[in-house]
């Protein structure tokens, strides 16, 4: 079986890619996608460590993370739609004011 | 001789990393979503390698099936195929220097994590005899509905709130 280290390193790499995406992209939808990459990297850690410890708790936490990710995606995309109605753009730079 | 498990791990890991890089590497959100579905498929393969078939199936159904369809729907609804180029006037954290700082921090994070983990001397996994108990869907269900029953119910309320919230937020104002 592949050592635990490999999974944790892969998870770290994926999380870093997600972080880079949040910093680098200028599109709200791609930023949300990058957050999903980060959530998945954390899920991989939970499942790998759960397997390492011989416990199902990792998979149960992953289940809850997926549910919260679904809720987050629904509300986040609704916010994107509401923002797009106001400014006709998805660039985060257009949304620097708190009120208009 | 490389074992089957190791080979499969490298293949899935490569697909996941390359697809994720593709998600953040190009400007078309539609292509990003398709690549992210590929990345999720590779992660489902890794879950199978980790004796977690329930999580693998949930990953495909919930993530690749439901959440990504939601993203696709919004991309098609808003109809903005390409993102605008970066404005040259922006300074501070929004300028090119800020982007370089962000990219540098991400690379630094990756190097730190890899360096720290490669120094850890973690041996192999728990015995293969544990594989049956870890991969048992019956055991997951048992723990989910007894030990984690409160969290489960709280999650259902969260979903309800998110559903109502999404409808209210996306509704057209009169």
Boltz contact constraints between the chains, C-beta under 6 A:
constraints:
  - contact:
      token1: [A, 1]
      token2: [B, 5]
      max_distance: 6.0
  - contact:
      token1: [A, 1]
      token2: [B, 125]
      max_distance: 6.0
  - contact:
      token1: [A, 2]
      token2: [B, 5]
      max_distance: 6.0
  - contact:
      token1: [A, 2]
      token2: [B, 6]
      max_distance: 6.0
  - contact:
      token1: [A, 2]
      token2: [B, 9]
      max_distance: 6.0
  - contact:
      token1: [A, 4]
      token2: [B, 122]
      max_distance: 6.0
  - contact:
      token1: [A, 5]
      token2: [B, 117]
      max_distance: 6.0
  - contact:
      token1: [A, 5]
      token2: [B, 122]
      max_distance: 6.0
  - contact:
      token1: [A, 8]
      token2: [B, 117]
      max_distance: 6.0
  - contact:
      token1: [A, 9]
      token2: [B, 114]
      max_distance: 6.0
  - contact:
      token1: [A, 9]
      token2: [B, 117]
      max_distance: 6.0
  - contact:
      token1: [A, 10]
      token2: [B, 13]
      max_distance: 6.0
  - contact:
      token1: [A, 12]
      token2: [B, 113]
      max_distance: 6.0
  - contact:
      token1: [A, 13]
      token2: [B, 17]
      max_distance: 6.0
  - contact:
      token1: [A, 13]
      token2: [B, 110]
      max_distance: 6.0
  - contact:
      token1: [A, 14]
      token2: [B, 20]
      max_distance: 6.0
  - contact:
      token1: [A, 16]
      token2: [B, 106]
      max_distance: 6.0
  - contact:
      token1: [A, 16]
      token2: [B, 109]
      max_distance: 6.0
  - contact:
      token1: [A, 16]
      token2: [B, 110]
      max_distance: 6.0
  - contact:
      token1: [A, 17]
      token2: [B, 20]
      max_distance: 6.0
  - contact:
      token1: [A, 19]
      token2: [B, 106]
      max_distance: 6.0
  - contact:
      token1: [A, 20]
      token2: [B, 103]
      max_distance: 6.0
  - contact:
      token1: [A, 20]
      token2: [B, 106]
      max_distance: 6.0
  - contact:
      token1: [A, 21]
      token2: [B, 24]
      max_distance: 6.0
  - contact:
      token1: [A, 23]
      token2: [B, 102]
      max_distance: 6.0
  - contact:
      token1: [A, 24]
      token2: [B, 99]
      max_distance: 6.0
  - contact:
      token1: [A, 26]
      token2: [B, 83]
      max_distance: 6.0
  - contact:
      token1: [A, 27]
      token2: [B, 83]
      max_distance: 6.0
  - contact:
      token1: [A, 29]
      token2: [B, 29]
      max_distance: 6.0
  - contact:
      token1: [A, 30]
      token2: [B, 29]
      max_distance: 6.0
  - contact:
      token1: [A, 30]
      token2: [B, 32]
      max_distance: 6.0
  - contact:
      token1: [A, 33]
      token2: [B, 23]
      max_distance: 6.0
  - contact:
      token1: [A, 33]
      token2: [B, 32]
      max_distance: 6.0
  - contact:
      token1: [A, 33]
      token2: [B, 36]
      max_distance: 6.0
  - contact:
      token1: [A, 34]
      token2: [B, 24]
      max_distance: 6.0
  - contact:
      token1: [A, 37]
      token2: [B, 20]
      max_distance: 6.0
  - contact:
      token1: [A, 40]
      token2: [B, 43]
      max_distance: 6.0
  - contact:
      token1: [A, 47]
      token2: [B, 47]
      max_distance: 6.0
  - contact:
      token1: [A, 47]
      token2: [B, 50]
      max_distance: 6.0
  - contact:
      token1: [A, 47]
      token2: [B, 52]
      max_distance: 6.0
  - contact:
      token1: [A, 47]
      token2: [B, 55]
      max_distance: 6.0
  - contact:
      token1: [A, 48]
      token2: [B, 50]
      max_distance: 6.0
  - contact:
      token1: [A, 51]
      token2: [B, 50]
      max_distance: 6.0
  - contact:
      token1: [A, 51]
      token2: [B, 51]
      max_distance: 6.0
  - contact:
      token1: [A, 51]
      token2: [B, 134]
      max_distance: 6.0
  - contact:
      token1: [A, 52]
      token2: [B, 125]
      max_distance: 6.0
  - contact:
      token1: [A, 54]
      token2: [B, 126]
      max_distance: 6.0
  - contact:
      token1: [A, 54]
      token2: [B, 130]
      max_distance: 6.0
  - contact:
      token1: [A, 56]
      token2: [B, 139]
      max_distance: 6.0
  - contact:
      token1: [A, 56]
      token2: [B, 140]
      max_distance: 6.0
  - contact:
      token1: [A, 56]
      token2: [B, 143]
      max_distance: 6.0
  - contact:
      token1: [A, 59]
      token2: [B, 52]
      max_distance: 6.0
  - contact:
      token1: [A, 59]
      token2: [B, 55]
      max_distance: 6.0
  - contact:
      token1: [A, 59]
      token2: [B, 140]
      max_distance: 6.0
  - contact:
      token1: [A, 60]
      token2: [B, 144]
      max_distance: 6.0
  - contact:
      token1: [A, 60]
      token2: [B, 148]
      max_distance: 6.0
  - contact:
      token1: [A, 62]
      token2: [B, 55]
      max_distance: 6.0
  - contact:
      token1: [A, 64]
      token2: [B, 155]
      max_distance: 6.0
  - contact:
      token1: [A, 66]
      token2: [B, 62]
      max_distance: 6.0
  - contact:
      token1: [A, 67]
      token2: [B, 155]
      max_distance: 6.0
  - contact:
      token1: [A, 70]
      token2: [B, 67]
      max_distance: 6.0
  - contact:
      token1: [A, 71]
      token2: [B, 158]
      max_distance: 6.0
  - contact:
      token1: [A, 71]
      token2: [B, 159]
      max_distance: 6.0
  - contact:
      token1: [A, 71]
      token2: [B, 162]
      max_distance: 6.0
  - contact:
      token1: [A, 73]
      token2: [B, 67]
      max_distance: 6.0
  - contact:
      token1: [A, 73]
      token2: [B, 70]
      max_distance: 6.0
  - contact:
      token1: [A, 74]
      token2: [B, 162]
      max_distance: 6.0
  - contact:
      token1: [A, 74]
      token2: [B, 166]
      max_distance: 6.0
  - contact:
      token1: [A, 75]
      token2: [B, 162]
      max_distance: 6.0
  - contact:
      token1: [A, 75]
      token2: [B, 165]
      max_distance: 6.0
  - contact:
      token1: [A, 75]
      token2: [B, 166]
      max_distance: 6.0
  - contact:
      token1: [A, 77]
      token2: [B, 74]
      max_distance: 6.0
  - contact:
      token1: [A, 78]
      token2: [B, 166]
      max_distance: 6.0
  - contact:
      token1: [A, 78]
      token2: [B, 169]
      max_distance: 6.0
  - contact:
      token1: [A, 78]
      token2: [B, 170]
      max_distance: 6.0
  - contact:
      token1: [A, 79]
      token2: [B, 169]
      max_distance: 6.0
  - contact:
      token1: [A, 81]
      token2: [B, 170]
      max_distance: 6.0
  - contact:
      token1: [A, 82]
      token2: [B, 169]
      max_distance: 6.0
  - contact:
      token1: [A, 84]
      token2: [B, 78]
      max_distance: 6.0
  - contact:
      token1: [A, 90]
      token2: [B, 80]
      max_distance: 6.0
  - contact:
      token1: [A, 91]
      token2: [B, 84]
      max_distance: 6.0
  - contact:
      token1: [A, 93]
      token2: [B, 94]
      max_distance: 6.0
